[in-house]
């Protein structure tokens, strides 16, 4: 999901081998893991104007694009 100069995606590249949200910065080329769920995968991420909504463990979360904080 493309937002400004960043690309958000789900991947199991982390040390716990669970699907989490990651961010690729097109300016620096850096890949950063945004969420760190260890028991269940992140499913169905979808980009909105200011947030990404996704499901984890049967609950829906909103992650603010500016702060990367979830609620």
C-alpha positions in Angstrom: 0.0 0.0 0.0 1.6 3.2 -1.2 1.3 6.3 1.2 3.4 9.3 0.3 7.0 8.1 0.0 6.4 4.9 2.0 5.1 1.5 1.0 3.4 -0.5 3.7 3.1 -4.3 3.3 2.7 -7.5 5.3 5.6 -10.0 5.5 6.8 -12.9 7.7 10.5 -11.7 7.5 10.7 -11.0 11.2 12.4 -13.3 13.7 9.0 -14.8 14.9 8.0 -15.8 11.4 4.5 -14.2 11.7 3.0 -11.9 9.2 3.3 -8.3 10.5 3.1 -4.9 9.0 6.4 -3.5 7.5 7.3 -0.2 5.9 9.6 0.5 3.0 11.0 4.0 2.8 11.5 4.9 -0.8 13.9 7.7 0.1 16.3 5.7 2.2 15.6 2.1 1.0 15.1 1.0 4.6 12.7 -1.8 5.6 11.2 -1.4 9.1 8.9 -3.8 10.9 6.0 -1.8 12.3 4.0 -4.4 14.2 5.4 -7.2 16.2 2.7 -9.8 16.8 4.1 -13.2 17.8 1.0 -15.4 18.2 -1.2 -14.5 15.2 -0.6 -13.1 11.7 -1.8 -9.7 10.6 -4.5 -10.1 8.0 -6.3 -7.9 5.4 -4.4 -4.6 5.8 -6.2 -1.8 3.9 -5.0 1.8 3.4 -7.3 4.7 4.2 -6.5 8.4 4.0 -4.8 8.6 7.4 -4.7 5.0 8.7 -4.2 1.4 7.9 -6.9 -0.9 9.2 -6.0 -4.6 9.7 -7.1 -7.7 11.6 -5.2 -9.6 14.2 -6.5 -12.3 16.6 -10.1 -11.5 15.5 -9.8 -7.8 16.4 -9.6 -4.8 14.1 -6.9 -2.2 14.6 -6.2 1.2 13.1 -2.6 2.3 12.7 -2.1 6.0 12.3 0.2 6.6 9.3 1.8 9.7 10.8 2.7 8.2 14.2 2.5 4.5 13.5 0.5 4.1 16.7 -2.3 1.6 16.8 -5.7 1.7 18.4 
